[in-house]
Amino acid sequence: MKIKRAFRVWQRNLTVYTKLYISSLVLNFVEPILYLLSLGLGLGAFVKEINGVPYINFIAPGIIASSSMFAATFECTYGTYVKMTYQKTFDAILATPVNIDDLISGELLWGATKSLIYGTIITVVISFFGLVDSPLIILAIPLLFICGLIFAEIALIFTAIVPGIVFFNYFYTLFMTPMFLFSGIFFPLEGLPPIISKIAFFTPLYHLVNICRSFSTGKLSLVQWDIIWILVVVILLAPYPFRLMRKRIIK
């Protein structure tokens, strides 16, 4: 694999994105802001504080994490599948000196970049509204990219094995939605049955929420373990998108 060729794939995706970024940015920006306003202000009128923090401030870091997750996941599921199956973009790219490993690397890097872009934008917005208590939140930004790689890896693994585009509904309904709801974004998991907390521990969003919330509040006592977790998992998952996508593309 050549880093330069993988970069060219990433660059190609960036070029396409710059032509469509306004519509894409608006759609990906509006949803998390609606969650923040509807739950933070609506539900926040009844749930005043959690762990001594105003409710809207409590969920704001989690909205950063979920925006980052969905940006990478949508890009590497629907985005990748359409390019691979309907637009035949992958066929055109592979007709150049770019090989399959270069192509997959470029897709992973682009998915992580989308994660970084949207996570950073939401971070700026919630900081502007005074929902961040510590300037240390800026340290979470590089970790959005790293965790974005995990979401991109998981998405490409499913994209490689899905029989058809309609089957992404199962992925989002049975995997993404439960992870979104039970990752500690909207309420602490300590009050739920222990089995839920144990399952949540094995999801990347749970750890990214902890990271964003720790840097947002400036309380960093245990954040190092969440950082170690995502670093280990991004390495452990790395071979599988390449193996499975290679089989999917070559067949």
C-alpha positions in Angstrom: 0.0 0.0 0.0 1.3 3.5 -0.9 0.4 6.3 1.3 0.4 8.7 -1.6 -2.1 6.6 -3.5 -4.4 6.3 -0.5 -4.1 10.1 -0.1 -5.3 10.5 -3.7 -8.4 8.5 -3.0 -9.0 10.7 0.1 -8.4 13.8 -2.1 -10.9 12.6 -4.7 -13.6 12.3 -2.0 -12.7 15.7 -0.6 -13.0 17.2 -4.1 -16.5 15.7 -4.5 -17.5 16.8 -1.0 -16.5 20.5 -1.7 -19.0 20.6 -4.5 -21.8 19.3 -2.4 -20.8 20.4 1.1 -23.5 22.9 1.7 -26.4 20.5 1.5 -24.4 17.8 3.3 -23.3 20.1 6.0 -26.8 21.4 6.6 -28.3 18.0 6.9 -25.7 16.6 9.3 -25.6 19.8 11.3 -29.4 20.3 11.8 -30.1 16.9 13.4 -27.7 17.1 16.4 -28.7 20.7 17.0 -32.3 19.6 17.1 -31.5 16.9 19.6 -29.6 19.4 21.7 -32.4 21.9 21.7 -35.4 19.6 22.0 -33.9 17.4 24.8 -31.6 20.0 26.4 -34.2 22.7 26.7 -37.4 20.6 26.6 -36.5 17.7 28.8 -34.0 20.0 30.6 -37.0 21.9 31.9 -37.9 18.8 34.0 -34.4 17.3 34.6 -32.6 20.2 36.0 -29.2 18.7 36.7 -27.3 15.4 36.4 -24.3 14.9 38.6 -24.4 18.6 39.5 -24.4 19.7 35.8 -27.3 21.4 34.0 -28.9 18.9 31.7 -28.2 20.7 28.5 -24.5 20.9 29.5 -24.6 17.2 30.3 -25.8 16.1 26.9 -23.8 18.6 24.8 -20.5 16.6 24.8 -22.4 13.5 23.9 -23.9 15.3 20.9 -20.4 16.0 19.7 -19.5 12.3 19.9 -22.7 11.1 18.2 -22.3 13.6 15.4 -18.8 12.4 14.8 -20.0 8.8 14.8 -22.9 9.2 12.4 -20.7 11.3 10.0 -18.2 8.5 9.6 -20.8 5.7 9.6 -23.0 7.2 6.9 -20.0 7.9 4.7 -18.6 4.4 4.9 -22.0 2.6 4.6 -24.3 4.3 2.1 -21.5 6.5 0.7 -19.1 3.6 0.1 -21.8 1.2 -1.1 -23.2 3.7 -3.7 -19.7 4.4 -5.1 -18.9 0.7 -5.2 -22.2 -0.7 -6.6 -24.2 1.9 -8.4 -21.8 4.6 -9.5 -19.0 2.1 -10.3 -16.5 4.7 -8.9 -14.4 1.9 -7.4 -14.0 0.3 -10.9 -12.8 3.5 -12.3 -10.3 4.1 -9.4 -9.0 0.6 -9.7 -8.3 1.1 -13.4 -5.6 3.5 -12.3 -2.4 2.5 -10.4 -4.4 2.6 -7.1 -4.9 -0.9 -5.7 -7.6 -2.2 -3.4 -5.7 -1.6 -0.2 -5.0 2.0 -1.3 -8.7 2.4 -2.0 -9.9 1.1 1.3 -7.3 3.1 3.2 -8.5 6.2 1.4 -12.1 5.4 2.3 -11.2 4.9 6.0 -9.3 8.1 6.1 -12.1 10.0 4.5 -14.7 8.5 6.9 -12.5 9.6 9.8 -12.1 13.0 8.3 -15.9 13.4 8.0 -16.0 12.4 11.7 -13.5 15.1 12.5 -15.2 17.8 10.5 -18.7 17.4 12.0 -17.5 16.7 15.5 -15.4 19.9 15.3 -18.2 22.0 14.0 -20.6 20.9 16.8 -17.8 21.5 19.3 -17.5 25.1 18.1 -21.3 25.6 18.2 -21.8 24.3 21.7 -18.8 26.3 22.9 -20.3 29.4 21.3 -23.5 28.8 23.3 -21.5 28.4 26.6 -22.2 24.7 27.0 -18.5 23.8 27.5 -16.9 24.4 30.9 -13.3 23.9 30.0 -11.0 24.9 27.1 -9.5 21.4 27.3 -12.3 20.4 24.9 -9.9 21.2 22.1 -7.9 18.2 23.1 -10.8 16.0 22.2 -10.7 17.0 18.5 -7.8 14.7 17.5 -9.5 11.8 19.3 -12.6 12.4 17.1 -10.5 11.5 14.1 -9.1 8.3 15.8 -12.5 7.2 17.0 -13.8 8.1 13.6 -11.5 5.5 12.2 -13.2 2.9 14.4 -16.6 3.9 13.2 -15.4 3.8 9.6 -13.8 0.4 10.1 -17.1 -1.0 11.5 -19.1 0.6 8.7 -16.8 -0.8 6.0 -17.0 -4.3 7.6 -20.8 -4.3 7.3 -20.7 -2.7 3.9 -18.4 -5.6 2.7 -20.9 -8.3 3.9 -24.3 -6.7 3.3 -26.3 -8.4 0.5 -28.0 -5.2 -0.6 -28.4 -1.5 0.3 -31.8 -2.1 2.1 -30.0 -4.3 4.7 -28.3 -1.2 6.1 -31.7 -0.7 7.9 -30.7 -3.7 10.1 -27.3 -2.2 10.9 -28.7 1.2 11.9 -31.8 -0.2 13.8 -30.1 -3.1 15.6 -26.6 -1.6 16.2 -26.3 2.1 15.7 -29.6 3.2 17.4 -29.1 1.1 20.6 -25.5 2.4 20.8 -26.7 6.0 20.4 -29.3 5.6 23.1 -27.3 3.6 25.6 -23.9 5.2 25.5 -24.4 7.7 28.3 -25.3 10.7 26.1 -28.7 11.4 27.6 -28.5 9.8 31.0 -25.9 8.1 33.2 -25.8 4.3 32.7 -25.2 3.6 36.4 -29.0 3.6 37.1 -29.7 0.9 34.5 -29.2 -2.9 34.9 -25.5 -3.7 35.1 -25.6 -5.8 31.9 -26.4 -2.6 29.9 -23.3 -0.9 31.3 -21.2 -3.9 30.5 -22.4 -4.1 26.9 -22.0 -0.3 26.5 -18.3 -0.6 27.6 -17.6 -2.6 24.4 -19.0 0.1 22.1 -16.8 3.0 20.8 -19.4 5.6 21.3 -19.5 5.0 25.0 -15.8 5.8 25.3 -16.0 8.8 22.9 -18.8 10.3 25.0 -16.7 9.8 28.2 -13.7 11.5 26.4 -15.8 14.5 25.2 -17.5 14.9 28.5 -14.2 14.7 30.5 -12.5 17.3 28.3 -15.7 19.5 28.3 -15.8 19.6 32.1 -12.1 19.5 32.7 -12.4 16.4 34.9 -9.8 14.0 33.5 -9.4 11.5 36.3 -10.3 8.4 34.2 -10.2 9.6 30.6 -6.9 7.9 29.9 -8.5 4.5 30.0 -11.1 5.5 27.4 -8.2 6.8 25.2 -6.3 3.6 25.6 -9.5 1.6 24.7 -10.0 3.4 21.4 -6.3 3.2 20.5 -6.3 -0.5 21.0 -9.6 -1.1 19.2 -8.7 0.9 16.1 -5.6 -1.3 15.7 -7.5 -4.6 16.4 -10.2 -3.8 13.8 -7.8 -2.5 11.2 -7.2 -5.7 9.2 -10.9 -6.7 8.8 -12.1 -3.9 6.4 -9.3 -4.8 4.1 -9.9 -8.5 4.1 -13.7 -8.3 3.7 -13.8 -5.5 1.2 -11.1 -7.2 -0.9 -13.4 -10.3 -1.1 -16.4 -8.1 -1.9 -14.7 -6.2 -4.7 -12.9 -9.1 -6.3 -15.8 -11.5 -6.5 
